[in-house]
């Protein structure tokens, strides 16, 4: 019997078998297995992929996202994981409402999550439950807003000194 091939199909089926309806969607943009999950299974799922033979041993990155038009699921966190041993990458997404902007912290599983979760909190206001020091890391401590939320216009529409033709419009 040969070795198991760790690929998108294998991991997708493995996670579907283990977590069932808690996986909302699985797809492969740019060849990277991407799964959207219910936030309640974040810790069990990450523990599973870390401890299973697929050995997801590295949290590459995590970031916040804000889709103000997706009612009930306006905010989200996107995680990028990598298995160096199996040369396999996976992207995990979870979404939730602006009224309850919290998700479990991964700091107990990956120390790299510490800084990344602080940055995401700083810019999006997402609370990471269980984080050891969830304070602003790049912006001023006295800021009363989170600058990457899409609640502000990108440009000042009152300006008259701009010629839109110069900006490709």
Helices and strands as residue ranges (DSSP letters): H 8-19, G 20-22, E 23-27, G 29-31, E 33-37, G 39-41, H 42-51, E 58-66, E 75-83, E 88-96, G 98-100, E 102-104, H 113-124, E 127-129, G 164-167
